[in-house]
Amino acid sequence: QVQLVESGGGLVQPGGSLRLSCAASGSIVSIGTMGWYRQAPGKQRELVAILTNGGITDYATAVKGRFTISRDNAENTVYLQMNSLKPEDTAVYYCKAYLRATTFAGDYWGQGTQVTVSS
């Protein structure tokens, strides 16, 4: 069984920084595109950033220049460095990855980690 486990969320003041991590575990053969999404109360889940295994990135306009996505392929981990955080960044952040396991392949989601930006 494969799974994604996120960590690193919490409460931070406006202008502060947080680093989210998402580690994939299980009988993984390979990992494709990995990404971060977020969902604020009363809103739909939205893309924050994605990173292909070829190194191509894409960011939501709202986070460009403030957030950086990266990955450690040896550790099957994707990171989201979030700087200059704003109250509107408050949301549950989910990682998503295309995982190819020994018997199947598909998109997997983590359980989510809460990020709250408030003074």
C-alpha positions as CSV (number, residue, x, y, z in Angstrom):
1,Q,0.0,0.0,0.0
2,V,1.3,3.4,-0.9
3,Q,0.5,6.7,0.9
4,L,1.5,10.3,1.1
5,V,2.1,11.9,4.5
6,E,2.3,15.7,4.9
7,S,3.9,17.7,7.6
8,G,5.0,21.2,8.4
9,G,1.8,23.1,8.7
10,G,0.9,25.4,11.6
11,L,0.2,28.9,12.7
12,V,2.4,31.8,11.5
13,Q,2.2,35.5,11.5
14,P,1.7,37.5,8.3
15,G,5.1,37.9,6.5
16,G,6.4,34.7,8.1
17,S,7.5,31.4,6.5
18,L,6.6,27.8,6.6
19,R,8.0,24.7,4.9
20,L,5.6,21.9,4.0
21,S,6.9,18.3,3.4
22,C,5.1,15.4,1.7
23,A,6.7,12.0,1.7
24,A,5.6,9.0,-0.4
25,S,6.0,5.6,1.1
26,G,5.1,2.0,0.2
27,S,5.9,-0.2,-2.8
28,I,6.7,2.6,-5.1
29,V,8.3,2.0,-8.5
30,S,8.4,5.5,-9.7
31,I,6.8,8.9,-9.1
32,G,5.6,11.3,-11.7
33,T,4.3,14.8,-11.2
34,M,4.0,16.0,-7.6
35,G,2.1,19.0,-6.5
36,W,0.5,21.1,-3.8
37,Y,-3.1,22.2,-3.6
38,R,-5.1,24.1,-1.0
39,Q,-8.6,24.5,0.1
40,A,-9.9,27.4,2.2
41,P,-13.2,27.2,4.1
42,G,-16.1,27.6,1.7
43,K,-13.9,27.5,-1.4
44,Q,-12.9,24.8,-3.9
45,R,-9.6,23.1,-3.8
46,E,-7.1,24.9,-6.0
47,L,-3.7,24.3,-7.5
48,V,-0.8,26.0,-5.7
49,A,2.2,24.5,-7.4
50,I,3.3,21.4,-9.4
51,L,6.7,20.0,-10.3
52,T,7.2,17.3,-12.9
53,N,9.9,14.7,-12.6
54,G,11.5,16.5,-15.5
55,G,11.9,19.6,-13.4
56,I,9.1,21.7,-14.9
57,T,7.2,23.9,-12.4
58,D,4.0,25.8,-12.5
59,Y,2.6,28.1,-9.8
60,A,-0.7,29.7,-9.1
61,T,-0.6,33.5,-9.8
62,A,-1.3,34.3,-6.2
63,V,1.8,32.5,-4.9
64,K,4.4,33.3,-7.7
65,G,7.5,34.8,-6.2
66,R,6.6,33.7,-2.7
67,F,6.3,29.9,-2.8
68,T,8.9,27.5,-4.1
69,I,8.2,23.8,-4.9
70,S,11.1,21.3,-4.9
71,R,11.5,17.6,-4.6
72,D,14.1,15.0,-3.4
73,N,13.7,12.0,-5.6
74,A,15.9,9.9,-3.5
75,E,13.6,10.5,-0.5
76,N,10.4,10.4,-2.5
77,T,9.5,13.8,-1.0
78,V,8.1,17.0,-2.3
79,Y,8.5,20.3,-0.4
80,L,6.7,23.7,-0.5
81,Q,8.7,26.6,0.9
82,M,6.2,29.4,1.6
83,N,7.6,32.9,2.3
84,S,5.9,36.3,2.8
85,L,2.7,34.5,3.9
86,K,-0.5,36.4,3.9
87,P,-3.8,35.8,5.7
88,E,-5.4,34.7,2.4
89,D,-2.9,31.8,2.3
90,T,-4.8,30.2,5.2
91,A,-6.1,26.9,4.1
92,V,-5.7,23.1,4.3
93,Y,-2.8,22.2,2.1
94,Y,-2.8,18.8,0.3
95,C,0.0,17.2,-1.7
96,K,-0.8,15.1,-4.7
97,A,1.4,12.7,-6.6
98,Y,1.2,10.3,-9.5
99,L,2.5,7.1,-8.0
100,R,3.4,4.0,-9.9
101,A,3.4,1.0,-7.5
102,T,4.1,-2.7,-8.1
103,T,0.5,-3.5,-9.0
104,F,-1.2,-0.2,-10.0
105,A,-0.6,3.5,-10.8
106,G,-2.6,6.6,-10.3
107,D,-3.0,9.9,-8.4
108,Y,-2.7,9.9,-4.7
109,W,-3.6,12.6,-2.2
110,G,-2.2,13.2,1.3
111,Q,-4.4,13.8,4.3
112,G,-3.8,17.6,4.4
113,T,-2.1,19.9,6.7
114,Q,-3.5,23.1,8.1
115,V,-1.8,26.4,7.5
116,T,-3.1,29.4,9.4
117,V,-1.7,32.9,8.8
118,S,-2.8,35.3,11.5
119,S,-1.5,37.9,13.9
